[in-house]
Amino acid sequence: MKIQTEQFGEVELEEDRVITFDKGIPGFEEVKDYVLIPADAEEESPFFFLQSVEHVDVSFFLVDPFTFFKDYDIKLEEQIVERLQLEEPTDAIVLTTVTVKGDISSATTNLKAPLVINNKKQQGMQIVLNNKDYAIKQALFQTDNTAARQV
């Protein structure tokens, strides 16, 4: 299957890479099908693009939060585990959205509302963590990697 992307132009991907967000993503509820594209060809970067299959202009810049925040810890409620059909913890990919305004060094990430993807069933959803320590706009690049928790 071929899709159009803003970042990479036309990309050919296997159909089984399509991730379905049954309820969409907040603000984009009507857009259900996405593909996860590594930000670099070598797939060594912790950054990804979540690209809509149908809408070239709908794309999210994501990061593996555990790369930057070693103490980041999420606990999924049982209803979320069931809804995503997660059988093993390793079935889940957790990514957070990144906002870049100006220089990449001032980028922030949303630790409060990560995207959780079942990488075996290709189901995804954005959840809101009930943890007041995680910020919606957490500085991504900082000298202290444990600073994900606001005190």
N, C-alpha and C positions, 0 to 999 in steps of 0.2 A: 504494500500500500504506500502511496506517495502523499505527503502532506506538505503544505507551505508553512514556513516559519519566518519570522522577522530576523532571527539571529543567524540562521544557516541557509536560508533560501529553501529550495525544494529538498526534502529528505525522504529517502525510502526506508521504511521500517516494516518489520513483521507485524501482522495483524494481532498476534498474541501479546504485543507490547502495549496495547490500549488498556489504560486504567480507567475504570468507570467510577465516578463519584455520583452515586444514586441521587443525592440531594444537591449536587453541584457544590460549589465553594461559595461561602457567603459573599454576596455581591455579584456572583456569576452563577446563580442557581439554575439557569436555563442551559448552561454549558456542562455537559456530563462526561464527555470522553476526552481523555488527554493521553499524551505519551511523555515519558520522562527521558530527557536527552542530557547526557553528560555535557558539561560546559567545555570540556577539552576532549580531543580525539583519543588521547591515551587513557582516558577515564581515570586519571590520577588525582584530579581536582575534587574537593569536597562540594563543588558547586554544580547545580543542575538547572535545567529549564523544564518546567512543566508546561507543555505546549498543548493547546486545544487542537483536536483533530480537525474540527470544522471551521474554526475562526482563527485566521492567521494573526489577528491582533490581540488574541487572548493568550498570554503567556506569563508565567510566574517565575521569578528568579529565586532559587531555593539553595539551601545549604544543609549539609549534615551538621547539626548543632553540636554533636559530640566531639567533633574535630576542634572546636573553639572553646567549648564549655565542658570540661572533663567531669564536672559534678552534676551536669544536667541529668535529671531523673524524672521520668514520667511513669505514672501508674494508670493503666487503662482500666476503666470500670468494666465490669462483666458484660454489661449490655453492649459496649463498644466492641469488645472482643468477639461477642456473638455476631453482631451486625457485620463485622469485617471477616467473619469466619476464620479467625486466627486460631490455629491449632498449636503452634509452637511460637515462643518469643522470637525465634529467628525468622519467622514468616513476615514480621513487620519491619518496614522501613519507616523511619521517622525523619522528617525534613521540616525546616522552618523557612518561612518567606523572608526574603531580603529586600530592603529598600535602600536604594542608592540615590542620594541627592548630591550632585556634584561629584566630588572625588570619592573613589572606592574606600579610602581610609576612614571616611565618616559613615560608612554603611551601618545600618541597624538590622536586627533580625527580631522576629516575633516569637519569643520563647513561650508566651502565654497560650498561643493557639497553633500548635504544630499540625502538620499534615501527617496522617498515618496511612500507610499503604500496605495492603497484604500483597506481597510480591509473588505469591503462588496463585492466588485467585484473581489478581488484578482488580481489586476493589480498594477504594480510598475514601477518606473523609477528613475534614478538618475538625479538630476537637478543641475545646477550650478547657484548659487545665484549671482545676480549683486549687491553685497554689499562688498565693499573693506575692511570693518571692520572685516570680518570673514576670519580666516586663514585656510589653507589646513592642517597645522600641529599645531593645538592648543593643548597646554598641557592640559591633562584631569584632573589631580589632582593638584590643586593649592589652596592656602589659601584664595584667593579672587574670589568668584564665578562670579563676574561681569567682570572678566578679559577676557572674551571671545572676547571682543572688543579691538582690537589693536589700540592704539593711537600714 
